[in-house]
């Protein structure tokens, strides 16, 4: 898959985030890179989680959510599976932006998976 096609998957995954969350995403840059800095990463949130911010803080650089193309493509069985993996990773990293730690994100993912079925 070309980089542009994968970018499109990430953009569509972002659009699938419910509006009530999407409208609270401020000063966040979504970036796609080919490979992660260390094995095992599908995505990475870098920044200050929303609940830890204060209205009295000065201007800050954007938080960054990076989605890694290579690991997603290697894990995917087919294009539909790739789309689902990207959506799950975008959700996962956005949850970190909203202040959930890794254990909380995993619990939320399990609840979300149960609701789908």
trRosetta pair geometry for C-beta under 8 A, 3 or more apart (Angstrom, degrees):
i j d omega theta_ij theta_ji phi_ij phi_ji
1 5 4.7 -120 -176 87 94 128
1 6 5.3 111 121 -55 121 91
1 69 7.6 -140 81 -168 109 116
1 73 6.3 -156 26 -103 110 122
1 79 8.0 128 -78 -114 128 94
1 82 7.5 148 -27 168 155 163
2 5 4.6 98 55 5 80 102
2 6 7.1 -148 94 -3 43 86
3 6 5.8 -58 -149 39 32 110
3 7 6.3 41 150 -25 66 103
3 32 7.0 152 -165 109 87 129
3 34 7.6 -58 -99 -78 106 88
3 69 7.0 -86 -117 -65 67 167
4 7 5.5 -47 -148 31 33 117
4 8 6.7 39 150 -23 61 101
5 8 5.5 -50 -158 29 34 117
5 9 7.0 39 145 -20 63 98
6 9 5.4 -44 -155 28 41 115
6 10 6.7 40 148 -17 66 100
6 32 6.1 150 116 -170 108 151
6 69 4.7 26 179 -119 164 118
6 72 7.7 132 -144 74 118 136
6 73 7.8 -61 -97 -58 128 109
6 86 7.8 -174 -162 -99 77 143
7 10 5.7 -56 -154 36 35 111
7 11 6.3 36 149 -20 68 105
7 32 5.5 -132 -92 11 74 153
8 11 5.5 -51 -145 36 33 113
8 12 6.3 31 156 -16 66 104
9 12 5.9 -57 -148 39 29 108
9 13 6.3 32 151 -21 64 106
9 82 6.9 -60 -134 132 158 99
9 83 5.8 -134 -142 -111 109 67
9 86 4.7 66 144 70 115 174
10 13 5.5 -52 -147 35 32 114
10 14 6.5 36 152 -22 64 102
10 30 6.3 170 156 155 123 129
10 32 5.7 -148 -17 -71 158 118
10 67 5.2 174 -109 51 126 155
10 86 6.0 -113 -82 -177 58 124
10 90 6.6 148 -149 -78 70 125
11 14 5.7 -52 -152 32 32 113
11 15 6.6 34 150 -20 64 104
12 15 5.5 -51 -150 34 37 115
12 16 6.7 38 151 -23 64 104
12 83 7.5 -33 90 -148 131 103
13 16 5.7 -55 -154 31 34 113
13 17 7.7 51 146 -34 59 87
13 83 7.6 -177 -70 -170 97 67
13 86 4.9 -130 -54 127 147 95
13 87 4.3 -158 -128 -97 102 59
13 89 7.7 4 174 62 161 78
13 90 4.1 142 135 6 125 153
13 91 7.8 -109 175 -30 105 76
14 17 5.9 -34 -167 2 42 113
14 22 7.4 106 169 -119 76 111
14 30 6.3 -87 -78 -50 139 168
14 90 6.0 -125 -71 -168 61 146
16 87 6.0 -20 68 -133 147 114
17 21 5.2 -98 165 84 105 117
17 22 4.7 134 98 -67 107 95
17 25 7.7 53 109 -27 155 138
17 90 7.1 -113 -56 131 110 115
17 91 7.0 169 -98 -95 91 72
17 94 6.2 169 -115 -107 141 178
18 21 5.3 80 70 15 81 99
18 22 6.7 -159 96 -9 35 96
19 22 5.3 -57 -129 42 34 112
19 23 5.8 34 171 -23 71 105
20 23 6.7 -46 -140 30 20 107
20 24 7.5 10 154 -9 50 111
21 24 5.9 -71 -161 39 37 106
21 25 7.0 46 146 -36 70 98
21 94 6.7 75 157 155 130 133
21 98 7.3 -58 -144 -66 105 140
22 25 5.7 -44 -157 11 40 116
24 50 7.2 33 154 -125 112 158
24 98 7.7 62 108 -99 130 102
25 28 5.1 -68 -179 28 94 136
25 94 7.0 -53 -91 -138 123 107
25 97 6.9 34 -118 130 87 155
27 60 6.8 88 156 80 151 93
27 62 4.8 -153 173 -114 70 72
27 63 6.4 87 115 9 82 81
28 47 7.3 -82 -112 -27 82 170
28 62 6.0 155 -106 -173 15 100
28 63 4.8 -23 -110 68 76 97
28 64 7.5 162 -162 -88 63 21
28 65 6.2 24 178 -5 109 106
28 97 6.3 4 -104 -128 141 147
29 62 4.4 88 -18 120 98 143
29 63 7.2 -177 24 85 70 45
29 64 5.0 -20 68 -109 98 72
29 65 7.3 -177 88 28 48 66
30 64 8.0 149 -94 -160 21 57
30 65 5.1 -22 -109 71 68 100
30 66 8.0 155 -163 -88 48 30
30 67 7.0 11 -174 -5 93 108
30 90 7.8 11 -133 -129 131 102
31 64 5.8 -3 5 -167 122 104
31 65 7.1 162 25 82 72 47
31 66 4.7 -27 75 -105 100 75
31 67 7.4 172 87 22 48 68
32 66 7.4 144 -102 -160 20 65
32 67 5.3 -29 -106 69 73 91
32 68 7.8 150 -160 -97 61 20
32 69 5.9 58 179 -46 105 103
33 36 7.4 118 89 -83 118 41
33 66 5.6 1 7 -170 111 116
33 67 7.7 158 27 76 65 42
33 68 5.7 -28 75 -108 84 69
33 69 7.1 -147 96 5 33 89
34 68 7.2 12 117 -159 20 74
34 69 5.4 -46 -127 51 42 111
34 70 5.3 57 165 -35 67 107
35 68 6.1 42 -150 -160 18 114
35 69 7.8 -58 -55 56 43 76
35 70 4.6 5 -88 18 73 146
35 71 7.6 106 -133 -27 60 85
36 39 7.1 139 76 -95 117 18
36 40 7.6 -99 82 60 154 45
36 41 3.7 156 -147 69 159 113
36 42 7.6 -60 -56 -62 136 13
36 44 7.0 130 -134 -30 105 121
36 66 8.0 133 -111 117 77 121
36 68 4.4 -43 -54 -87 86 160
36 70 7.7 -129 -4 56 73 110
36 71 6.4 3 -8 -18 115 131
37 41 7.3 18 42 31 67 151
37 44 7.9 20 18 -45 104 162
38 41 6.1 83 71 -11 73 118
40 71 7.9 102 -145 -126 5 151
41 44 5.8 7 -172 -57 134 101
41 68 6.0 90 110 1 89 147
41 71 6.9 170 85 0 48 161
42 67 7.3 -11 150 -150 70 67
42 68 5.9 -144 -161 48 31 100
42 71 5.3 -126 -100 97 66 130
42 72 6.1 92 -147 -67 98 83
42 75 7.8 -32 -99 5 118 151
42 85 7.2 -121 -154 169 143 101
42 89 4.5 -118 128 -110 119 131
42 92 7.7 63 79 58 116 147
43 65 6.6 4 -179 -179 114 85
43 66 6.3 168 -156 88 63 55
43 67 4.9 -18 -104 -105 100 59
43 68 6.5 -155 -78 6 43 82
43 89 4.3 140 -21 177 129 107
43 90 7.2 174 -96 -75 162 36
43 92 6.3 137 58 79 132 112
43 93 4.5 -94 135 -52 134 128
44 64 8.0 10 102 110 89 92
44 65 7.4 171 84 -152 46 46
44 66 4.7 -2 53 54 93 103
44 68 7.7 57 -6 -31 95 106
44 93 7.0 32 75 -115 11 122
45 63 7.0 2 -172 169 84 115
45 64 7.6 161 -155 88 41 52
45 65 5.4 -12 -103 -104 71 79
45 93 4.5 161 -58 -160 99 84
45 94 8.0 176 -90 -60 129 19
45 96 3.8 176 34 90 159 136
45 97 5.8 -140 -147 -54 136 73
46 63 6.6 174 90 -166 53 70
46 64 4.7 -3 58 59 103 95
46 65 7.8 -174 24 -77 67 35
46 66 7.3 27 1 -5 108 105
47 62 7.5 -59 -102 146 131 47
47 63 2.6 -3 -84 -125 165 98
47 64 6.4 154 -46 20 105 55
47 97 6.8 20 68 -115 129 80
48 52 5.5 -119 177 85 90 113
48 53 5.8 110 121 -73 117 89
48 60 7.0 -67 25 -172 128 163
48 63 6.8 -125 34 -85 56 111
49 52 5.0 77 67 11 83 108
49 53 7.7 -144 98 -23 44 88
49 96 6.6 -109 -96 160 106 59
49 97 6.2 164 -127 -169 66 24
49 98 6.8 -5 -163 97 97 12
49 99 4.0 118 161 -90 131 62
50 53 5.9 -53 -157 12 36 116
50 97 6.1 54 -23 151 101 69
50 98 5.4 -17 29 -124 127 41
50 99 5.7 -92 55 -36 79 100
51 98 7.4 56 -23 171 96 49
51 99 3.8 29 13 -85 116 155
52 99 6.8 152 -17 -109 85 106
53 57 6.0 -88 -163 12 80 145
54 57 4.9 120 65 -28 82 94
57 60 6.5 2 138 -40 122 115
63 97 6.2 130 118 -120 156 102
65 90 7.4 79 149 -138 140 64
65 93 4.4 118 -147 140 113 136
65 94 6.9 2 -103 -68 158 60
65 97 6.9 -50 -66 -52 119 122
66 93 8.0 -166 46 -131 42 157
67 72 7.5 16 168 -34 95 140
67 86 6.6 55 -172 -145 141 86
67 89 5.8 112 -128 118 99 130
67 90 6.6 -17 -84 -76 133 78
67 93 7.4 -123 -75 0 82 153
68 71 5.2 42 106 23 116 106
68 72 6.7 159 94 -14 65 94
69 72 5.9 -73 -157 40 32 111
69 73 6.1 24 159 -18 72 111
70 73 6.0 -63 -149 36 27 107
70 74 6.4 20 159 -15 66 110
71 74 5.7 -58 -144 39 33 110
71 75 6.2 27 159 -17 68 110
72 75 6.0 -64 -148 39 28 106
72 76 6.1 31 158 -32 65 111
72 82 6.0 88 154 -149 100 83
72 85 5.2 159 -145 113 92 129
72 86 5.9 48 -149 -72 150 81
72 89 7.1 -85 -88 -11 117 152
73 76 5.9 -52 -142 25 29 115
73 82 6.6 21 -103 -120 52 124
75 81 8.0 -135 119 138 78 113
75 85 6.0 141 93 -123 122 158
76 79 7.3 54 160 -94 138 21
76 81 4.6 153 -154 98 79 101
76 82 3.6 12 -121 -74 158 80
76 85 5.8 -119 -81 7 93 143
77 81 4.4 73 40 11 86 163
78 81 5.2 97 49 12 63 103
78 82 7.1 -114 106 -8 34 92
79 82 5.3 -50 -147 33 36 118
79 83 6.5 41 153 -22 65 100
80 83 5.7 -49 -153 31 33 113
80 84 6.7 31 150 -16 63 104
81 84 5.6 -55 -151 38 35 112
81 85 6.3 38 151 -21 67 105
82 85 5.7 -53 -147 35 31 113
82 86 6.4 30 155 -18 64 105
83 86 5.9 -57 -151 36 29 110
83 87 6.4 30 152 -19 64 106
84 87 5.6 -53 -147 36 32 113
84 88 6.3 32 155 -18 66 106
85 88 5.8 -56 -149 37 30 111
85 89 6.3 27 155 -18 65 107
86 89 5.8 -56 -147 38 31 110
86 90 6.3 32 155 -20 66 105
87 90 5.9 -54 -147 35 29 110
87 91 6.4 31 154 -17 64 107
88 91 5.7 -54 -149 38 31 113
88 92 6.2 37 151 -26 65 107
88 109 7.1 62 -157 -137 100 118
89 92 5.4 -50 -146 33 33 117
89 93 6.4 25 159 -13 66 105
90 93 6.2 -60 -148 40 28 103
90 94 6.2 28 155 -18 65 110
91 94 5.8 -60 -146 39 28 110
91 95 6.3 35 154 -26 64 104
91 109 7.4 127 111 -99 123 89
91 112 7.4 -168 163 133 154 176
92 95 5.8 -55 -157 27 27 114
92 96 7.2 28 147 -17 60 99
92 105 5.7 75 -149 178 73 131
92 109 6.8 10 -91 -75 90 126
93 96 5.6 -45 -157 29 41 114
93 97 6.9 48 144 -22 64 98
94 97 5.2 -45 -156 29 42 119
94 98 6.7 33 149 -12 67 103
95 98 5.7 -59 -151 42 36 107
95 100 4.4 -36 160 45 95 132
95 104 7.5 -165 161 109 119 93
95 105 4.5 131 106 -115 140 97
95 108 6.0 174 -130 70 147 152
96 99 7.7 108 -176 -27 32 7
96 100 6.2 -88 -87 65 37 76
96 101 7.9 60 -118 -113 76 24
96 105 6.6 -14 -59 -72 75 139
100 104 3.9 -135 -162 100 94 120
100 105 4.8 128 122 -62 123 75
100 108 6.4 -35 -147 -7 163 141
101 104 5.1 90 50 14 66 105
101 105 7.0 -125 100 -9 30 92
102 105 5.7 -55 -147 34 30 112
102 106 6.5 30 156 -20 64 105
103 106 5.8 -54 -150 35 32 112
103 107 6.6 31 152 -18 65 104
104 107 5.7 -52 -148 36 34 111
104 108 6.3 34 153 -18 66 106
105 108 5.7 -56 -149 38 31 112
105 109 6.3 35 152 -23 65 105
106 109 5.6 -51 -147 33 31 114
106 110 6.6 32 153 -19 63 102
107 110 5.8 -53 -152 33 33 110
107 111 6.5 31 151 -16 65 104
108 111 5.7 -53 -149 37 34 111
108 112 6.2 35 153 -20 67 107
109 112 5.6 -54 -144 38 31 113
109 113 6.3 33 154 -22 65 105
110 113 5.7 -52 -147 34 31 112
110 114 6.6 33 153 -20 63 103
111 114 5.8 -54 -152 33 32 112
111 115 6.6 32 152 -20 64 106
112 115 5.8 -55 -152 34 32 113
112 116 6.9 39 150 -27 63 102
113 116 5.8 -50 -156 24 35 115
113 117 7.1 8 157 -2 64 108
114 117 6.5 -76 -156 44 32 94
